[in-house]
Amino acid sequence: MYIKRILVIVSLLGLVALAGFSYYIWHVIFTPNTRFEAPTAEIFIPTGANYLQVREQLKPLLEDIDDFDVVAQKKEYVNNIKPGRYIIKKGSNNNDLINTLRSDNRPVWVTFNNQERLEDLAGRVAQQIEADSVALLQAMKDTVFLSGNGFRLENALNMYVPNKYEFFWNTSATDFRERMLKEYQRFWTQERLDKAEEIGLTPHQVMVVASVVQKETAKVDERPRVAGVYMNRIENGWKLEADPTVIYAIKERTQNFDTIIRRVLYKDLELDSPYNTYKYASLPPGPIAMPDISSIDAVLNHEEHDYFYFVANVENFGYHKFAKTLAQHNRNKQEYINWINQTGIRR
């Protein structure tokens, strides 16, 4: 009887211990373990990160990091770290957290527009994905890749059509480049290719002209008219004589793309550069900036008119006055010169 009583007591103690252990396991796995007040928090896990690096990011977000360690060990997450951007919900338990970090890599939106050079684009994109600007620029300037896909270093910027794109944060530089090539090919639909052929330009030439239009006017509704002026000049064998190309030529010559030039001087028109469209009749070897889609389509669908000249409209800032004859243009131009001299702008 005594032995039997001992066995009963031992059994009861075992059940209590088991219950306590079970409760502990349940508590560790399923009790909410977040400490932030916002509905969500995000963490970015770099490629090649180890568990300690992930733990350091999670520590300020969790009530009990030690409990998380236990579950991470049991579920073998410590040896299966995956890079990416992860969204943690307030009130998540450790089981939820591990499942999220294992399989719920969330994409980011990558946006860019109006960059003047690949260097600027690489810097802009590097602010939004894991790949750094050095790796991105190296991928963008890869001459083997460029020549194999119909590009040159001078027009490589054409491949990056400004828009808003969804990427995984841990996208590599080469994967970013490959995706943008596909987006470029998708952008140049058969309809756009047919329109380019109809106006006698290649897609690259369209984007060069569009970059000039982009720099000439910020007014989207005016771009087809400005594009029409340049197309009239091209079709009649004229030089483009576009001030933005001279400004780009100055920046390219000095390698100072941060400089601000608000006034082109007569001496600037003599600068010997393939980008100087006052000196050379051919189109620049590449875009002078990244044109918006609106500027590209403005060239493809340019306004049909008889204007060959335009100058800033001092009575309606942001827009331009257009002219069919040089005499009319000179009158408009004098109004602009009088205004700019009054402002004191010398450069």
C-alpha positions in Angstrom: 0.0 0.0 0.0 2.8 2.3 0.9 4.6 1.7 -2.4 1.4 2.2 -4.3 0.8 5.5 -2.6 4.4 6.6 -3.5 3.7 5.6 -7.2 0.5 7.7 -7.2 2.3 10.7 -5.8 5.1 10.3 -8.3 2.6 10.0 -11.1 0.8 13.1 -9.9 4.0 15.1 -9.6 5.0 13.9 -13.1 1.6 15.1 -14.5 2.1 18.4 -12.7 5.6 18.7 -14.1 4.4 17.8 -17.6 1.5 20.3 -17.3 4.0 23.0 -16.2 6.4 22.1 -19.1 3.5 22.0 -21.6 2.3 25.4 -20.4 5.9 26.8 -20.7 6.2 25.5 -24.2 2.7 26.9 -25.1 3.7 30.2 -23.5 7.0 30.4 -25.4 5.5 29.5 -28.7 2.0 31.1 -28.7 2.1 34.1 -26.3 2.3 37.5 -28.1 5.9 38.7 -28.0 6.0 42.1 -29.6 6.7 45.4 -27.8 6.2 48.1 -30.5 3.0 50.3 -30.5 2.6 50.7 -34.3 0.4 48.1 -36.2 3.5 46.8 -37.9 7.3 47.0 -37.9 9.7 46.0 -40.7 13.2 44.6 -40.7 15.6 44.2 -43.6 17.8 41.1 -43.5 20.9 41.5 -45.7 22.1 38.7 -48.0 24.5 36.4 -46.1 23.3 37.6 -42.7 23.6 35.2 -39.7 21.2 34.6 -36.8 23.0 37.0 -34.5 22.5 39.9 -37.0 18.8 39.1 -37.3 18.5 38.8 -33.5 20.0 42.3 -33.1 17.3 43.8 -35.3 14.6 41.9 -33.5 15.7 42.6 -30.0 14.2 46.1 -29.6 11.0 44.9 -31.2 10.3 41.9 -28.9 9.3 41.5 -25.3 11.4 38.5 -24.7 14.2 37.7 -27.1 15.3 34.6 -25.2 11.9 33.0 -25.7 12.3 33.8 -29.4 15.7 32.1 -29.4 14.2 28.9 -28.0 11.6 28.7 -30.8 14.1 29.7 -33.5 16.3 26.8 -32.4 13.5 24.3 -32.3 12.2 25.3 -35.7 15.8 25.4 -37.1 15.5 29.0 -38.2 18.9 29.8 -36.8 20.5 27.9 -39.7 18.0 28.9 -42.4 18.2 32.7 -42.6 16.6 34.2 -45.7 17.4 37.8 -46.8 14.6 40.3 -47.6 12.2 42.8 -46.2 9.8 41.4 -43.6 6.7 43.0 -42.0 6.1 42.0 -38.3 2.6 42.5 -37.0 1.9 43.8 -33.5 0.9 41.0 -31.2 2.6 38.2 -33.2 3.8 35.2 -31.2 7.1 33.5 -31.8 5.6 30.9 -34.0 4.1 33.6 -36.2 7.4 35.5 -36.3 9.4 32.5 -37.4 6.9 31.7 -40.1 7.0 35.3 -41.3 10.8 35.4 -41.4 10.9 32.1 -43.3 8.5 32.7 -46.1 7.0 36.2 -46.3 9.6 38.4 -48.0 7.7 41.6 -49.0 8.6 43.6 -52.1 9.3 47.3 -52.2 8.4 49.9 -54.7 11.3 51.3 -56.7 10.8 54.7 -58.4 13.2 56.8 -60.4 12.9 59.6 -63.0 14.8 62.4 -64.7 18.3 61.1 -63.8 21.0 62.7 -66.0 23.5 59.8 -65.8 23.9 56.2 -64.9 25.8 57.3 -61.8 22.7 59.3 -60.6 20.4 56.4 -61.4 22.6 53.9 -59.5 22.6 56.2 -56.5 18.9 56.6 -56.6 18.1 52.9 -56.9 20.7 52.0 -54.2 18.5 54.0 -51.7 15.7 51.6 -52.4 17.1 48.1 -52.7 20.0 46.2 -51.0 22.4 46.4 -53.9 24.9 49.3 -53.5 25.5 52.0 -56.1 29.0 50.7 -57.0 27.6 47.2 -57.9 24.6 48.8 -59.7 26.8 51.1 -61.8 29.2 48.3 -62.6 26.2 46.2 -63.9 24.8 49.1 -65.8 28.1 49.8 -67.5 28.9 46.2 -68.4 29.9 46.6 -72.1 29.4 42.9 -72.9 25.8 43.1 -71.6 25.2 46.4 -73.4 26.5 45.4 -76.8 24.7 42.0 -76.6 21.4 43.8 -76.2 21.8 46.6 -78.7 23.1 49.4 -76.4 26.2 51.5 -76.1 27.6 53.1 -73.0 26.4 56.5 -74.3 22.8 55.4 -74.6 22.7 52.8 -71.8 20.4 55.2 -69.8 17.7 54.6 -72.4 17.2 51.1 -71.0 15.7 52.5 -67.7 12.2 53.7 -68.4 11.1 56.0 -65.6 8.2 54.4 -63.6 7.3 52.7 -60.4 8.4 49.1 -60.2 8.0 46.3 -57.7 11.2 44.5 -56.6 12.3 42.4 -53.7 14.5 44.5 -51.5 17.3 41.9 -51.7 17.4 42.1 -55.5 21.0 42.0 -56.8 22.5 44.5 -59.2 22.5 42.2 -62.1 19.0 41.0 -61.4 17.9 44.6 -61.3 19.5 45.3 -64.7 18.0 42.1 -66.2 14.5 43.1 -65.0 14.9 46.6 -66.4 15.9 45.2 -69.8 12.6 43.2 -69.8 10.7 46.4 -68.8 12.3 48.3 -71.7 11.4 45.6 -74.2 7.9 45.6 -72.8 7.6 49.3 -73.1 8.6 49.3 -76.7 5.4 47.7 -78.0 4.8 47.0 -81.6 2.7 50.2 -81.7 5.5 52.3 -80.4 8.0 50.7 -82.7 5.7 51.3 -85.7 5.4 55.0 -84.8 9.1 55.3 -84.4 9.6 53.9 -87.9 6.9 56.1 -89.2 8.7 59.3 -88.1 12.1 57.9 -89.2 13.8 57.4 -85.9 15.1 54.4 -84.0 13.9 53.8 -80.4 17.2 55.1 -79.2 16.9 58.3 -81.3 13.3 58.8 -80.1 14.6 58.7 -76.5 17.4 61.1 -77.3 14.9 63.6 -78.7 12.6 63.0 -75.8 15.3 63.8 -73.4 15.7 67.2 -75.0 12.0 67.7 -74.9 12.0 66.7 -71.2 14.6 69.4 -70.4 13.0 72.1 -72.5 9.6 72.0 -70.8 8.1 70.7 -67.6 4.6 71.2 -68.9 3.3 67.8 -70.1 0.6 69.4 -72.2 3.3 71.4 -74.1 5.6 68.5 -74.9 4.0 67.3 -78.1 4.3 70.9 -79.5 7.9 71.2 -78.5 8.6 67.8 -79.9 6.9 68.9 -83.2 9.4 71.8 -83.5 12.4 69.4 -83.2 10.8 66.9 -85.6 10.3 69.8 -88.1 14.0 70.7 -87.8 15.1 67.0 -88.2 12.9 66.5 -91.2 14.2 69.6 -92.9 17.9 68.8 -92.2 18.3 71.6 -89.6 20.4 71.4 -86.5 18.4 70.9 -83.3 20.0 74.0 -81.7 18.7 73.0 -78.3 20.1 74.9 -75.3 19.7 71.9 -72.9 22.2 70.0 -75.0 24.8 72.8 -74.6 24.2 72.8 -70.9 24.8 69.0 -70.8 27.9 69.4 -73.0 29.3 71.9 -70.4 28.6 69.5 -67.6 30.0 66.6 -69.4 33.2 68.5 -70.3 33.8 69.7 -66.7 32.4 66.5 -65.1 30.4 68.7 -62.8 26.8 67.6 -63.1 25.8 69.5 -59.9 26.4 72.9 -61.5 23.3 75.0 -62.2 23.3 76.8 -65.6 20.3 79.1 -66.1 21.6 81.0 -69.1 23.4 79.8 -72.1 26.0 82.3 -73.4 27.0 82.8 -77.1 30.5 81.5 -76.2 29.0 78.3 -75.0 27.6 77.6 -78.5 31.2 77.1 -79.7 32.0 74.3 -77.3 33.3 71.3 -79.3 31.2 68.4 -78.1 29.0 65.8 -79.8 26.3 66.9 -77.4 26.4 70.5 -78.7 23.5 70.6 -81.2 24.4 74.2 -82.2 27.7 72.9 -83.6 26.7 69.5 -84.9 23.7 68.5 -87.0 23.6 64.9 -85.8 21.6 63.9 -82.7 23.6 63.6 -79.5 25.2 60.2 -79.0 22.9 59.5 -76.1 20.1 61.1 -73.9 20.9 64.2 -71.9 18.6 63.0 -69.2 16.1 60.3 -68.5 12.9 61.2 -70.3 9.5 60.6 -68.8 7.1 58.4 -70.7 5.1 61.5 -71.5 8.1 63.0 -73.3 8.8 59.7 -75.2 5.2 59.5 -76.3 5.2 63.2 -77.1 7.9 62.6 -79.7 6.1 59.5 -81.1 2.9 61.5 -81.3 4.3 64.9 -81.8 2.0 67.8 -82.9 1.9 68.5 -86.6 2.5 72.2 -87.2 4.7 74.7 -89.0 6.7 76.0 -86.0 10.5 76.0 -86.2 11.3 78.2 -83.2 10.3 78.7 -79.6 11.5 80.7 -76.6 10.3 81.0 -73.0 7.1 82.9 -72.6 7.7 85.6 -70.0 4.0 86.3 -69.8 3.1 82.7 -69.0 6.1 81.2 -67.1 6.7 77.6 -67.7 5.3 77.7 -71.3 6.9 79.0 -74.5 6.1 81.2 -77.4 6.3 79.5 -80.8 7.1 81.0 -84.2 7.0 79.9 -87.8 9.5 82.5 -89.1 12.9 83.8 -87.8 11.6 87.4 -87.8 8.7 86.4 -85.5 11.0 84.4 -83.3 13.5 87.3 -83.0 10.7 89.5 -81.6 9.7 86.8 -79.1 13.4 86.3 -78.2 13.9 90.0 -77.6 11.1 89.9 -75.0 12.9 87.1 -73.2 16.3 88.8 -73.4 14.9 92.0 -72.0 13.3 90.0 -69.1 16.4 88.0 -68.3 18.6 91.1 -68.3 16.2 92.7 -65.8 16.5 89.7 -63.5 20.3 90.0 -63.4 20.8 86.3 -64.3 24.3 86.1 -65.9 24.8 82.3 -65.8 
